[in-house]
Every structure is written in structure tokens, then in C-alpha cells.
């Protein structure tokens, strides 16, 4: 994925649809045993916040991971389907 600025990121989100935010994600360089699927909790000019998808669904406390918006480094990648 090519780098983009904030407005290009907004356009990509509009093209792909907000439903893409509901998918499960993973950190590109994370060890698979450390993190399971991640859910996007927030996308704002302040950044992207993700957390463990299963724990957040169960309303359990979990580590929040903060990433830059837009994600020009492609730190988030789709979680592989089982």
C-alpha cells in the first residue's frame, strides 16, 4: 500500500466503506502468540486505537494500542481467516 496523507486516507475509507473497520486486524510485525485478532475501536485525526477483538467484545479490560492516522506504515494488516 502506498503512503497517503490525511485527506487521501479519508478518501480510501469512503471508497472501501466504513464496514472495513469492522474486520479483524493484526499488527504487521507482531508475534502471533502475543496478539490475537484486533478490533479497531477508534479512528480520528488523533490516531487509530485497536485492542484485542475477543476481550473488547466481552467488555473485558485489555491493552489499547495507539497507531498513527493515516496508517502510512501499514502497521495494521487484515487478520488471516481460519
mmCIF file of the N, C-alpha and C atoms, coordinates in Angstrom:
data_MODEL
# 
_entry.id   MODEL 
# 
loop_
_atom_site.group_PDB 
_atom_site.id 
_atom_site.type_symbol 
_atom_site.label_atom_id 
_atom_site.label_alt_id 
_atom_site.label_comp_id 
_atom_site.label_asym_id 
_atom_site.label_entity_id 
_atom_site.label_seq_id 
_atom_site.pdbx_PDB_ins_code 
_atom_site.Cartn_x 
_atom_site.Cartn_y 
_atom_site.Cartn_z 
_atom_site.occupancy 
_atom_site.B_iso_or_equiv 
_atom_site.pdbx_formal_charge 
_atom_site.auth_seq_id 
_atom_site.auth_comp_id 
_atom_site.auth_asym_id 
_atom_site.auth_atom_id 
_atom_site.pdbx_PDB_model_num 
ATOM 1   N N  . UNK A 1 1  ? 0.846   -1.174  0.000  1.00 0.00 ? 1  UNK A N  1 
ATOM 2   C CA . UNK A 1 1  ? 0.000   0.000   0.000  1.00 0.00 ? 1  UNK A CA 1 
ATOM 3   C C  . UNK A 1 1  ? 0.889   1.235   0.000  1.00 0.00 ? 1  UNK A C  1 
ATOM 4   N N  . UNK A 1 2  ? 0.525   2.202   -0.804 1.00 0.00 ? 2  UNK A N  1 
ATOM 5   C CA . UNK A 1 2  ? 1.295   3.431   -0.882 1.00 0.00 ? 2  UNK A CA 1 
ATOM 6   C C  . UNK A 1 2  ? 0.964   4.346   0.281  1.00 0.00 ? 2  UNK A C  1 
ATOM 7   N N  . UNK A 1 3  ? 1.935   5.198   0.625  1.00 0.00 ? 3  UNK A N  1 
ATOM 8   C CA . UNK A 1 3  ? 1.713   6.197   1.664  1.00 0.00 ? 3  UNK A CA 1 
ATOM 9   C C  . UNK A 1 3  ? 0.682   7.204   1.178  1.00 0.00 ? 3  UNK A C  1 
ATOM 10  N N  . UNK A 1 4  ? -0.037  7.804   2.120  1.00 0.00 ? 4  UNK A N  1 
ATOM 11  C CA . UNK A 1 4  ? -1.008  8.822   1.757  1.00 0.00 ? 4  UNK A CA 1 
ATOM 12  C C  . UNK A 1 4  ? -1.129  9.826   2.894  1.00 0.00 ? 4  UNK A C  1 
ATOM 13  N N  . UNK A 1 5  ? -1.705  10.980  2.585  1.00 0.00 ? 5  UNK A N  1 
ATOM 14  C CA . UNK A 1 5  ? -1.916  11.969  3.632  1.00 0.00 ? 5  UNK A CA 1 
ATOM 15  C C  . UNK A 1 5  ? -3.310  11.780  4.233  1.00 0.00 ? 5  UNK A C  1 
ATOM 16  N N  . UNK A 1 6  ? -3.659  12.637  5.161  1.00 0.00 ? 6  UNK A N  1 
ATOM 17  C CA . UNK A 1 6  ? -4.932  12.506  5.881  1.00 0.00 ? 6  UNK A CA 1 
ATOM 18  C C  . UNK A 1 6  ? -6.126  12.487  4.925  1.00 0.00 ? 6  UNK A C  1 
ATOM 19  N N  . UNK A 1 7  ? -6.165  13.415  3.975  1.00 0.00 ? 7  UNK A N  1 
ATOM 20  C CA . UNK A 1 7  ? -7.316  13.510  3.082  1.00 0.00 ? 7  UNK A CA 1 
ATOM 21  C C  . UNK A 1 7  ? -7.393  12.311  2.141  1.00 0.00 ? 7  UNK A C  1 
ATOM 22  N N  . UNK A 1 8  ? -6.238  11.809  1.697  1.00 0.00 ? 8  UNK A N  1 
ATOM 23  C CA . UNK A 1 8  ? -6.244  10.597  0.877  1.00 0.00 ? 8  UNK A CA 1 
ATOM 24  C C  . UNK A 1 8  ? -6.737  9.407   1.699  1.00 0.00 ? 8  UNK A C  1 
ATOM 25  N N  . UNK A 1 9  ? -6.361  9.375   2.965  1.00 0.00 ? 9  UNK A N  1 
ATOM 26  C CA . UNK A 1 9  ? -6.842  8.317   3.855  1.00 0.00 ? 9  UNK A CA 1 
ATOM 27  C C  . UNK A 1 9  ? -8.354  8.364   4.004  1.00 0.00 ? 9  UNK A C  1 
ATOM 28  N N  . UNK A 1 10 ? -8.900  9.559   4.137  1.00 0.00 ? 10 UNK A N  1 
ATOM 29  C CA . UNK A 1 10 ? -10.355 9.731   4.220  1.00 0.00 ? 10 UNK A CA 1 
ATOM 30  C C  . UNK A 1 10 ? -11.028 9.230   2.944  1.00 0.00 ? 10 UNK A C  1 
ATOM 31  N N  . UNK A 1 11 ? -10.428 9.544   1.787  1.00 0.00 ? 11 UNK A N  1 
ATOM 32  C CA . UNK A 1 11 ? -10.989 9.095   0.516  1.00 0.00 ? 11 UNK A CA 1 
ATOM 33  C C  . UNK A 1 11 ? -10.968 7.571   0.415  1.00 0.00 ? 11 UNK A C  1 
ATOM 34  N N  . UNK A 1 12 ? -9.865  6.949   0.859  1.00 0.00 ? 12 UNK A N  1 
ATOM 35  C CA . UNK A 1 12 ? -9.782  5.485   0.846  1.00 0.00 ? 12 UNK A CA 1 
ATOM 36  C C  . UNK A 1 12 ? -10.874 4.872   1.718  1.00 0.00 ? 12 UNK A C  1 
ATOM 37  N N  . UNK A 1 13 ? -11.103 5.457   2.872  1.00 0.00 ? 13 UNK A N  1 
ATOM 38  C CA . UNK A 1 13 ? -12.146 4.959   3.766  1.00 0.00 ? 13 UNK A CA 1 
ATOM 39  C C  . UNK A 1 13 ? -13.517 5.072   3.108  1.00 0.00 ? 13 UNK A C  1 
ATOM 40  N N  . UNK A 1 14 ? -13.755 6.174   2.427  1.00 0.00 ? 14 UNK A N  1 
ATOM 41  C CA . UNK A 1 14 ? -15.023 6.367   1.732  1.00 0.00 ? 14 UNK A CA 1 
ATOM 42  C C  . UNK A 1 14 ? -15.184 5.343   0.612  1.00 0.00 ? 14 UNK A C  1 
ATOM 43  N N  . UNK A 1 15 ? -14.108 5.089   -0.154 1.00 0.00 ? 15 UNK A N  1 
ATOM 44  C CA . UNK A 1 15 ? -14.155 4.115   -1.248 1.00 0.00 ? 15 UNK A CA 1 
ATOM 45  C C  . UNK A 1 15 ? -14.409 2.701   -0.740 1.00 0.00 ? 15 UNK A C  1 
ATOM 46  N N  . UNK A 1 16 ? -13.711 2.311   0.293  1.00 0.00 ? 16 UNK A N  1 
ATOM 47  C CA . UNK A 1 16 ? -13.784 0.935   0.796  1.00 0.00 ? 16 UNK A CA 1 
ATOM 48  C C  . UNK A 1 16 ? -15.005 0.693   1.670  1.00 0.00 ? 16 UNK A C  1 
ATOM 49  N N  . UNK A 1 17 ? -15.527 1.740   2.238  1.00 0.00 ? 17 UNK A N  1 
ATOM 50  C CA . UNK A 1 17 ? -16.700 1.620   3.093  1.00 0.00 ? 17 UNK A CA 1 
ATOM 51  C C  . UNK A 1 17 ? -16.325 1.492   4.553  1.00 0.00 ? 17 UNK A C  1 
ATOM 52  N N  . UNK A 1 18 ? -17.186 2.030   5.375  1.00 0.00 ? 18 UNK A N  1 
ATOM 53  C CA . UNK A 1 18 ? -16.922 2.027   6.812  1.00 0.00 ? 18 UNK A CA 1 
ATOM 54  C C  . UNK A 1 18 ? -16.965 0.610   7.383  1.00 0.00 ? 18 UNK A C  1 
ATOM 55  N N  . UNK A 1 19 ? -17.625 -0.308  6.669  1.00 0.00 ? 19 UNK A N  1 
ATOM 56  C CA . UNK A 1 19 ? -17.687 -1.695  7.113  1.00 0.00 ? 19 UNK A CA 1 
ATOM 57  C C  . UNK A 1 19 ? -16.319 -2.345  7.229  1.00 0.00 ? 19 UNK A C  1 
ATOM 58  N N  . UNK A 1 20 ? -15.352 -1.853  6.463  1.00 0.00 ? 20 UNK A N  1 
ATOM 59  C CA . UNK A 1 20 ? -13.996 -2.406  6.542  1.00 0.00 ? 20 UNK A CA 1 
ATOM 60  C C  . UNK A 1 20 ? -13.407 -2.239  7.940  1.00 0.00 ? 20 UNK A C  1 
ATOM 61  N N  . UNK A 1 21 ? -13.859 -1.225  8.655  1.00 0.00 ? 21 UNK A N  1 
ATOM 62  C CA . UNK A 1 21 ? -13.363 -1.003  10.012 1.00 0.00 ? 21 UNK A CA 1 
ATOM 63  C C  . UNK A 1 21 ? -13.796 -2.115  10.964 1.00 0.00 ? 21 UNK A C  1 
ATOM 64  N N  . UNK A 1 22 ? -14.839 -2.852  10.606 1.00 0.00 ? 22 UNK A N  1 
ATOM 65  C CA . UNK A 1 22 ? -15.353 -3.916  11.470 1.00 0.00 ? 22 UNK A CA 1 
ATOM 66  C C  . UNK A 1 22 ? -14.571 -5.222  11.331 1.00 0.00 ? 22 UNK A C  1 
ATOM 67  N N  . UNK A 1 23 ? -13.719 -5.312  10.316 1.00 0.00 ? 23 UNK A N  1 
ATOM 68  C CA . UNK A 1 23 ? -12.920 -6.526  10.121 1.00 0.00 ? 23 UNK A CA 1 
ATOM 69  C C  . UNK A 1 23 ? -11.931 -6.707  11.261 1.00 0.00 ? 23 UNK A C  1 
ATOM 70  N N  . UNK A 1 24 ? -11.429 -7.922  11.387 1.00 0.00 ? 24 UNK A N  1 
ATOM 71  C CA . UNK A 1 24 ? -10.357 -8.172  12.356 1.00 0.00 ? 24 UNK A CA 1 
ATOM 72  C C  . UNK A 1 24 ? -9.020  -7.849  11.708 1.00 0.00 ? 24 UNK A C  1 
ATOM 73  N N  . UNK A 1 25 ? -8.101  -7.325  12.524 1.00 0.00 ? 25 UNK A N  1 
ATOM 74  C CA . UNK A 1 25 ? -6.804  -6.856  12.059 1.00 0.00 ? 25 UNK A CA 1 
ATOM 75  C C  . UNK A 1 25 ? -5.709  -7.447  12.924 1.00 0.00 ? 25 UNK A C  1 
ATOM 76  N N  . UNK A 1 26 ? -4.489  -7.311  12.467 1.00 0.00 ? 26 UNK A N  1 
ATOM 77  C CA . UNK A 1 26 ? -3.337  -7.689  13.277 1.00 0.00 ? 26 UNK A CA 1 
ATOM 78  C C  . UNK A 1 26 ? -2.217  -6.705  12.988 1.00 0.00 ? 26 UNK A C  1 
ATOM 79  N N  . UNK A 1 27 ? -1.278  -6.622  13.912 1.00 0.00 ? 27 UNK A N  1 
ATOM 80  C CA . UNK A 1 27 ? -0.111  -5.784  13.699 1.00 0.00 ? 27 UNK A CA 1 
ATOM 81  C C  . UNK A 1 27 ? 0.835   -6.526  12.769 1.00 0.00 ? 27 UNK A C  1 
ATOM 82  N N  . UNK A 1 28 ? 1.321   -5.837  11.762 1.00 0.00 ? 28 UNK A N  1 
ATOM 83  C CA . UNK A 1 28 ? 2.147   -6.463  10.737 1.00 0.00 ? 28 UNK A CA 1 
ATOM 84  C C  . UNK A 1 28 ? 3.344   -7.190  11.323 1.00 0.00 ? 28 UNK A C  1 
ATOM 85  N N  . UNK A 1 29 ? 4.020   -6.610  12.288 1.00 0.00 ? 29 UNK A N  1 
ATOM 86  C CA . UNK A 1 29 ? 5.248   -7.197  12.817 1.00 0.00 ? 29 UNK A CA 1 
ATOM 87  C C  . UNK A 1 29 ? 5.066   -7.882  14.168 1.00 0.00 ? 29 UNK A C  1 
ATOM 88  N N  . UNK A 1 30 ? 3.836   -8.156  14.564 1.00 0.00 ? 30 UNK A N  1 
ATOM 89  C CA . UNK A 1 30 ? 3.594   -8.762  15.882 1.00 0.00 ? 30 UNK A CA 1 
ATOM 90  C C  . UNK A 1 30 ? 3.729   -10.279 15.815 1.00 0.00 ? 30 UNK A C  1 
ATOM 91  N N  . UNK A 1 31 ? 4.254   -10.842 16.884 1.00 0.00 ? 31 UNK A N  1 
ATOM 92  C CA . UNK A 1 31 ? 4.286   -12.299 17.011 1.00 0.00 ? 31 UNK A CA 1 
ATOM 93  C C  . UNK A 1 31 ? 2.852   -12.786 17.196 1.00 0.00 ? 31 UNK A C  1 
ATOM 94  N N  . UNK A 1 32 ? 2.478   -13.833 16.485 1.00 0.00 ? 32 UNK A N  1 
ATOM 95  C CA . UNK A 1 32 ? 1.090   -14.300 16.522 1.00 0.00 ? 32 UNK A CA 1 
ATOM 96  C C  . UNK A 1 32 ? 0.668   -14.790 17.902 1.00 0.00 ? 32 UNK A C  1 
ATOM 97  N N  . UNK A 1 33 ? 1.633   -15.208 18.729 1.00 0.00 ? 33 UNK A N  1 
ATOM 98  C CA . UNK A 1 33 ? 1.268   -15.695 20.059 1.00 0.00 ? 33 UNK A CA 1 
ATOM 99  C C  . UNK A 1 33 ? 1.005   -14.564 21.043 1.00 0.00 ? 33 UNK A C  1 
ATOM 100 N N  . UNK A 1 34 ? 1.396   -13.342 20.699 1.00 0.00 ? 34 UNK A N  1 
ATOM 101 C CA . UNK A 1 34 ? 1.196   -12.208 21.608 1.00 0.00 ? 34 UNK A CA 1 
ATOM 102 C C  . UNK A 1 34 ? -0.183  -11.576 21.425 1.00 0.00 ? 34 UNK A C  1 
ATOM 103 N N  . UNK A 1 35 ? -0.604  -11.447 20.198 1.00 0.00 ? 35 UNK A N  1 
ATOM 104 C CA . UNK A 1 35 ? -1.883  -10.797 19.901 1.00 0.00 ? 35 UNK A CA 1 
ATOM 105 C C  . UNK A 1 35 ? -2.736  -11.708 19.036 1.00 0.00 ? 35 UNK A C  1 
ATOM 106 N N  . UNK A 1 36 ? -4.000  -11.822 19.406 1.00 0.00 ? 36 UNK A N  1 
ATOM 107 C CA . UNK A 1 36 ? -4.974  -12.471 18.543 1.00 0.00 ? 36 UNK A CA 1 
ATOM 108 C C  . UNK A 1 36 ? -5.532  -11.415 17.606 1.00 0.00 ? 36 UNK A C  1 
ATOM 109 N N  . UNK A 1 37 ? -6.724  -11.623 17.093 1.00 0.00 ? 37 UNK A N  1 
ATOM 110 C CA . UNK A 1 37 ? -7.319  -10.614 16.223 1.00 0.00 ? 37 UNK A CA 1 
ATOM 111 C C  . UNK A 1 37 ? -7.577  -9.319  16.995 1.00 0.00 ? 37 UNK A C  1 
ATOM 112 N N  . UNK A 1 38 ? -7.381  -8.208  16.305 1.00 0.00 ? 38 UNK A N  1 
ATOM 113 C CA . UNK A 1 38 ? -7.603  -6.888  16.893 1.00 0.00 ? 38 UNK A CA 1 
ATOM 114 C C  . UNK A 1 38 ? -8.830  -6.254  16.261 1.00 0.00 ? 38 UNK A C  1 
ATOM 115 N N  . UNK A 1 39 ? -9.544  -5.462  17.048 1.00 0.00 ? 39 UNK A N  1 
ATOM 116 C CA . UNK A 1 39 ? -10.657 -4.653  16.555 1.00 0.00 ? 39 UNK A CA 1 
ATOM 117 C C  . UNK A 1 39 ? -10.247 -3.192  16.589 1.00 0.00 ? 39 UNK A C  1 
ATOM 118 N N  . UNK A 1 40 ? -10.696 -2.457  15.589 1.00 0.00 ? 40 UNK A N  1 
ATOM 119 C CA . UNK A 1 40 ? -10.480 -1.013  15.585 1.00 0.00 ? 40 UNK A CA 1 
ATOM 120 C C  . UNK A 1 40 ? -11.545 -0.395  16.479 1.00 0.00 ? 40 UNK A C  1 
ATOM 121 N N  . UNK A 1 41 ? -11.106 0.306   17.510 1.00 0.00 ? 41 UNK A N  1 
ATOM 122 C CA . UNK A 1 41 ? -12.026 0.950   18.445 1.00 0.00 ? 41 UNK A CA 1 
ATOM 123 C C  . UNK A 1 41 ? -12.307 2.394   18.065 1.00 0.00 ? 41 UNK A C  1 
ATOM 124 N N  . UNK A 1 42 ? -11.309 3.047   17.469 1.00 0.00 ? 42 UNK A N  1 
ATOM 125 C CA . UNK A 1 42 ? -11.447 4.477   17.170 1.00 0.00 ? 42 UNK A CA 1 
ATOM 126 C C  . UNK A 1 42 ? -10.539 4.846   16.013 1.00 0.00 ? 42 UNK A C  1 
ATOM 127 N N  . UNK A 1 43 ? -11.057 5.683   15.120 1.00 0.00 ? 43 UNK A N  1 
ATOM 128 C CA . UNK A 1 43 ? -10.255 6.305   14.070 1.00 0.00 ? 43 UNK A CA 1 
ATOM 129 C C  . UNK A 1 43 ? -10.581 7.784   14.119 1.00 0.00 ? 43 UNK A C  1 
ATOM 130 N N  . UNK A 1 44 ? -9.569  8.600   14.359 1.00 0.00 ? 44 UNK A N  1 
ATOM 131 C CA . UNK A 1 44 ? -9.762  10.047  14.443 1.00 0.00 ? 44 UNK A CA 1 
ATOM 132 C C  . UNK A 1 44 ? -8.469  10.720  14.000 1.00 0.00 ? 44 UNK A C  1 
ATOM 133 N N  . UNK A 1 45 ? -8.490  12.032  13.825 1.00 0.00 ? 45 UNK A N  1 
ATOM 134 C CA . UNK A 1 45 ? -7.240  12.711  13.494 1.00 0.00 ? 45 UNK A CA 1 
ATOM 135 C C  . UNK A 1 45 ? -6.146  12.470  14.536 1.00 0.00 ? 45 UNK A C  1 
ATOM 136 N N  . UNK A 1 46 ? -6.534  12.098  15.755 1.00 0.00 ? 46 UNK A N  1 
ATOM 137 C CA . UNK A 1 46 ? -5.549  11.824  16.811 1.00 0.00 ? 46 UNK A CA 1 
ATOM 138 C C  . UNK A 1 46 ? -4.896  10.459  16.644 1.00 0.00 ? 46 UNK A C  1 
ATOM 139 N N  . UNK A 1 47 ? -5.487  9.576   15.827 1.00 0.00 ? 47 UNK A N  1 
ATOM 140 C CA . UNK A 1 47 ? -4.884  8.275   15.590 1.00 0.00 ? 47 UNK A CA 1 
ATOM 141 C C  . UNK A 1 47 ? -5.900  7.150   15.542 1.00 0.00 ? 47 UNK A C  1 
ATOM 142 N N  . UNK A 1 48 ? -5.370  5.935   15.446 1.00 0.00 ? 48 UNK A N  1 
ATOM 143 C CA . UNK A 1 48 ? -6.173  4.715   15.412 1.00 0.00 ? 48 UNK A CA 1 
ATOM 144 C C  . UNK A 1 48 ? -5.941  3.987   16.726 1.00 0.00 ? 48 UNK A C  1 
ATOM 145 N N  . UNK A 1 49 ? -7.012  3.528   17.346 1.00 0.00 ? 49 UNK A N  1 
ATOM 146 C CA . UNK A 1 49 ? -6.899  2.755   18.585 1.00 0.00 ? 49 UNK A CA 1 
ATOM 147 C C  . UNK A 1 49 ? -7.452  1.364   18.301 1.00 0.00 ? 49 UNK A C  1 
ATOM 148 N N  . UNK A 1 50 ? -6.631  0.345   18.586 1.00 0.00 ? 50 UNK A N  1 
ATOM 149 C CA . UNK A 1 50 ? -7.054  -1.044  18.418 1.00 0.00 ? 50 UNK A CA 1 
ATOM 150 C C  . UNK A 1 50 ? -6.855  -1.788  19.727 1.00 0.00 ? 50 UNK A C  1 
ATOM 151 N N  . UNK A 1 51 ? -7.578  -2.899  19.867 1.00 0.00 ? 51 UNK A N  1 
ATOM 152 C CA . UNK A 1 51 ? -7.447  -3.736  21.063 1.00 0.00 ? 51 UNK A CA 1 
ATOM 153 C C  . UNK A 1 51 ? -7.891  -5.151  20.707 1.00 0.00 ? 51 UNK A C  1 
ATOM 154 N N  . UNK A 1 52 ? -7.604  -6.084  21.597 1.00 0.00 ? 52 UNK A N  1 
ATOM 155 C CA . UNK A 1 52 ? -7.966  -7.488  21.409 1.00 0.00 ? 52 UNK A CA 1 
ATOM 156 C C  . UNK A 1 52 ? -9.461  -7.599  21.102 1.00 0.00 ? 52 UNK A C  1 
ATOM 157 N N  . UNK A 1 53 ? -9.790  -8.197  19.959 1.00 0.00 ? 53 UNK A N  1 
ATOM 158 C CA . UNK A 1 53 ? -11.176 -8.257  19.500 1.00 0.00 ? 53 UNK A CA 1 
ATOM 159 C C  . UNK A 1 53 ? -12.075 -9.048  20.442 1.00 0.00 ? 53 UNK A C  1 
ATOM 160 N N  . UNK A 1 54 ? -11.595 -10.164 20.932 1.00 0.00 ? 54 UNK A N  1 
ATOM 161 C CA . UNK A 1 54 ? -12.437 -11.005 21.786 1.00 0.00 ? 54 UNK A CA 1 
ATOM 162 C C  . UNK A 1 54 ? -12.663 -10.379 23.155 1.00 0.00 ? 54 UNK A C  1 
ATOM 163 N N  . UNK A 1 55 ? -11.619 -9.788  23.721 1.00 0.00 ? 55 UNK A N  1 
ATOM 164 C CA . UNK A 1 55 ? -11.769 -9.171  25.038 1.00 0.00 ? 55 UNK A CA 1 
ATOM 165 C C  . UNK A 1 55 ? -12.655 -7.932  24.988 1.00 0.00 ? 55 UNK A C  1 
ATOM 166 N N  . UNK A 1 56 ? -12.531 -7.136  23.935 1.00 0.00 ? 56 UNK A N  1 
ATOM 167 C CA . UNK A 1 56 ? -13.387 -5.950  23.844 1.00 0.00 ? 56 UNK A CA 1 
ATOM 168 C C  . UNK A 1 56 ? -14.840 -6.348  23.617 1.00 0.00 ? 56 UNK A C  1 
ATOM 169 N N  . UNK A 1 57 ? -15.068 -7.421  22.858 1.00 0.00 ? 57 UNK A N  1 
ATOM 170 C CA . UNK A 1 57 ? -16.441 -7.895  22.648 1.00 0.00 ? 57 UNK A CA 1 
ATOM 171 C C  . UNK A 1 57 ? -17.062 -8.356  23.963 1.00 0.00 ? 57 UNK A C  1 
ATOM 172 N N  . UNK A 1 58 ? -16.236 -8.941  24.831 1.00 0.00 ? 58 UNK A N  1 
ATOM 173 C CA . UNK A 1 58 ? -16.709 -9.405  26.141 1.00 0.00 ? 58 UNK A CA 1 
ATOM 174 C C  . UNK A 1 58 ? -16.693 -8.294  27.190 1.00 0.00 ? 58 UNK A C  1 
ATOM 175 N N  . UNK A 1 59 ? -16.362 -7.072  26.762 1.00 0.00 ? 59 UNK A N  1 
ATOM 176 C CA . UNK A 1 59 ? -16.282 -5.906  27.647 1.00 0.00 ? 59 UNK A CA 1 
ATOM 177 C C  . UNK A 1 59 ? -15.272 -6.102  28.779 1.00 0.00 ? 59 UNK A C  1 
ATOM 178 N N  . UNK A 1 60 ? -14.202 -6.805  28.487 1.00 0.00 ? 60 UNK A N  1 
ATOM 179 C CA . UNK A 1 60 ? -13.132 -7.038  29.457 1.00 0.00 ? 60 UNK A CA 1 
ATOM 180 C C  . UNK A 1 60 ? -12.033 -5.998  29.251 1.00 0.00 ? 60 UNK A C  1 
ATOM 181 N N  . UNK A 1 61 ? -11.327 -5.632  30.311 1.00 0.00 ? 61 UNK A N  1 
ATOM 182 C CA . UNK A 1 61 ? -10.206 -4.706  30.157 1.00 0.00 ? 61 UNK A CA 1 
ATOM 183 C C  . UNK A 1 61 ? -9.107  -5.344  29.304 1.00 0.00 ? 61 UNK A C  1 
ATOM 184 N N  . UNK A 1 62 ? -8.504  -4.560  28.452 1.00 0.00 ? 62 UNK A N  1 
ATOM 185 C CA . UNK A 1 62 ? -7.421  -5.043  27.601 1.00 0.00 ? 62 UNK A CA 1 
ATOM 186 C C  . UNK A 1 62 ? -6.533  -3.877  27.192 1.00 0.00 ? 62 UNK A C  1 
ATOM 187 N N  . UNK A 1 63 ? -5.335  -4.201  26.782 1.00 0.00 ? 63 UNK A N  1 
ATOM 188 C CA . UNK A 1 63 ? -4.373  -3.187  26.337 1.00 0.00 ? 63 UNK A CA 1 
ATOM 189 C C  . UNK A 1 63 ? -4.910  -2.472  25.105 1.00 0.00 ? 63 UNK A C  1 
ATOM 190 N N  . UNK A 1 64 ? -4.798  -1.163  25.095 1.00 0.00 ? 64 UNK A N  1 
ATOM 191 C CA . UNK A 1 64 ? -5.141  -0.348  23.930 1.00 0.00 ? 64 UNK A CA 1 
ATOM 192 C C  . UNK A 1 64 ? -3.843  -0.034  23.192 1.00 0.00 ? 64 UNK A C  1 
ATOM 193 N N  . UNK A 1 65 ? -3.846  -0.224  21.890 1.00 0.00 ? 65 UNK A N  1 
ATOM 194 C CA . UNK A 1 65 ? -2.676  0.046   21.061 1.00 0.00 ? 65 UNK A CA 1 
ATOM 195 C C  . UNK A 1 65 ? -3.002  1.256   20.203 1.00 0.00 ? 65 UNK A C  1 
ATOM 196 N N  . UNK A 1 66 ? -2.147  2.267   20.253 1.00 0.00 ? 66 UNK A N  1 
ATOM 197 C CA . UNK A 1 66 ? -2.358  3.513   19.511 1.00 0.00 ? 66 UNK A CA 1 
ATOM 198 C C  . UNK A 1 66 ? -1.433  3.553   18.300 1.00 0.00 ? 66 UNK A C  1 
ATOM 199 N N  . UNK A 1 67 ? -2.017  3.868   17.146 1.00 0.00 ? 67 UNK A N  1 
ATOM 200 C CA . UNK A 1 67 ? -1.277  3.967   15.894 1.00 0.00 ? 67 UNK A CA 1 
ATOM 201 C C  . UNK A 1 67 ? -1.576  5.311   15.250 1.00 0.00 ? 67 UNK A C  1 
ATOM 202 N N  . UNK A 1 68 ? -0.696  5.730   14.368 1.00 0.00 ? 68 UNK A N  1 
ATOM 203 C CA . UNK A 1 68 ? -0.894  6.997   13.659 1.00 0.00 ? 68 UNK A CA 1 
ATOM 204 C C  . UNK A 1 68 ? -2.007  6.855   12.619 1.00 0.00 ? 68 UNK A C  1 
ATOM 205 N N  . UNK A 1 69 ? -2.736  7.951   12.391 1.00 0.00 ? 69 UNK A N  1 
ATOM 206 C CA . UNK A 1 69 ? -3.712  8.030   11.305 1.00 0.00 ? 69 UNK A CA 1 
ATOM 207 C C  . UNK A 1 69 ? -3.277  9.123   10.368 1.00 0.00 ? 69 UNK A C  1 
ATOM 208 N N  . UNK A 1 70 ? -3.195  8.861   9.067  1.00 0.00 ? 70 UNK A N  1 
ATOM 209 C CA . UNK A 1 70 ? -3.411  7.565   8.442  1.00 0.00 ? 70 UNK A CA 1 
ATOM 210 C C  . UNK A 1 70 ? -2.250  6.616   8.701  1.00 0.00 ? 70 UNK A C  1 
ATOM 211 N N  . UNK A 1 71 ? -2.514  5.339   8.550  1.00 0.00 ? 71 UNK A N  1 
ATOM 212 C CA . UNK A 1 71 ? -1.524  4.289   8.809  1.00 0.00 ? 71 UNK A CA 1 
ATOM 213 C C  . UNK A 1 71 ? -0.602  4.154   7.593  1.00 0.00 ? 71 UNK A C  1 
ATOM 214 N N  . UNK A 1 72 ? 0.254   5.151   7.388  1.00 0.00 ? 72 UNK A N  1 
ATOM 215 C CA . UNK A 1 72 ? 1.119   5.165   6.208  1.00 0.00 ? 72 UNK A CA 1 
ATOM 216 C C  . UNK A 1 72 ? 2.179   4.066   6.250  1.00 0.00 ? 72 UNK A C  1 
ATOM 217 N N  . UNK A 1 73 ? 2.486   3.552   7.425  1.00 0.00 ? 73 UNK A N  1 
ATOM 218 C CA . UNK A 1 73 ? 3.469   2.474   7.539  1.00 0.00 ? 73 UNK A CA 1 
ATOM 219 C C  . UNK A 1 73 ? 2.831   1.099   7.376  1.00 0.00 ? 73 UNK A C  1 
ATOM 220 N N  . UNK A 1 74 ? 1.528   1.057   7.169  1.00 0.00 ? 74 UNK A N  1 
ATOM 221 C CA . UNK A 1 74 ? 0.781   -0.202  7.037  1.00 0.00 ? 74 UNK A CA 1 
ATOM 222 C C  . UNK A 1 74 ? 1.050   -1.128  8.215  1.00 0.00 ? 74 UNK A C  1 
ATOM 223 N N  . UNK A 1 75 ? 0.985   -0.566  9.425  1.00 0.00 ? 75 UNK A N  1 
ATOM 224 C CA . UNK A 1 75 ? 1.196   -1.361  10.637 1.00 0.00 ? 75 UNK A CA 1 
ATOM 225 C C  . UNK A 1 75 ? 0.050   -2.342  10.853 1.00 0.00 ? 75 UNK A C  1 
ATOM 226 N N  . UNK A 1 76 ? -1.157  -1.984  10.414 1.00 0.00 ? 76 UNK A N  1 
ATOM 227 C CA . UNK A 1 76 ? -2.317  -2.877  10.525 1.00 0.00 ? 76 UNK A CA 1 
ATOM 228 C C  . UNK A 1 76 ? -2.517  -3.620  9.214  1.00 0.00 ? 76 UNK A C  1 
ATOM 229 N N  . UNK A 1 77 ? -2.677  -4.924  9.312  1.00 0.00 ? 77 UNK A N  1 
ATOM 230 C CA . UNK A 1 77 ? -2.962  -5.754  8.138  1.00 0.00 ? 77 UNK A CA 1 
ATOM 231 C C  . UNK A 1 77 ? -4.164  -6.638  8.474  1.00 0.00 ? 77 UNK A C  1 
ATOM 232 N N  . UNK A 1 78 ? -4.900  -7.082  7.459  1.00 0.00 ? 78 UNK A N  1 
ATOM 233 C CA . UNK A 1 78 ? -6.046  -7.950  7.739  1.00 0.00 ? 78 UNK A CA 1 
ATOM 234 C C  . UNK A 1 78 ? -5.620  -9.218  8.474  1.00 0.00 ? 78 UNK A C  1 
ATOM 235 N N  . UNK A 1 79 ? -6.440  -9.628  9.424  1.00 0.00 ? 79 UNK A N  1 
ATOM 236 C CA . UNK A 1 79 ? -6.175  -10.853 10.179 1.00 0.00 ? 79 UNK A CA 1 
ATOM 237 C C  . UNK A 1 79 ? -6.511  -12.038 9.282  1.00 0.00 ? 79 UNK A C  1 
ATOM 238 N N  . UNK A 1 80 ? -5.632  -13.033 9.212  1.00 0.00 ? 80 UNK A N  1 
ATOM 239 C CA . UNK A 1 80 ? -5.915  -14.176 8.328  1.00 0.00 ? 80 UNK A CA 1 
ATOM 240 C C  . UNK A 1 80 ? -7.148  -14.951 8.798  1.00 0.00 ? 80 UNK A C  1 
ATOM 241 N N  . UNK A 1 81 ? -7.956  -15.349 7.859  1.00 0.00 ? 81 UNK A N  1 
ATOM 242 C CA . UNK A 1 81 ? -9.148  -16.134 8.184  1.00 0.00 ? 81 UNK A CA 1 
ATOM 243 C C  . UNK A 1 81 ? -8.741  -17.563 8.483  1.00 0.00 ? 81 UNK A C  1 
ATOM 244 N N  . UNK A 1 82 ? -9.387  -18.158 9.469  1.00 0.00 ? 82 UNK A N  1 
ATOM 245 C CA . UNK A 1 82 ? -9.084  -19.550 9.816  1.00 0.00 ? 82 UNK A CA 1 
ATOM 246 C C  . UNK A 1 82 ? -9.813  -20.508 8.904  1.00 0.00 ? 82 UNK A C  1 
# 
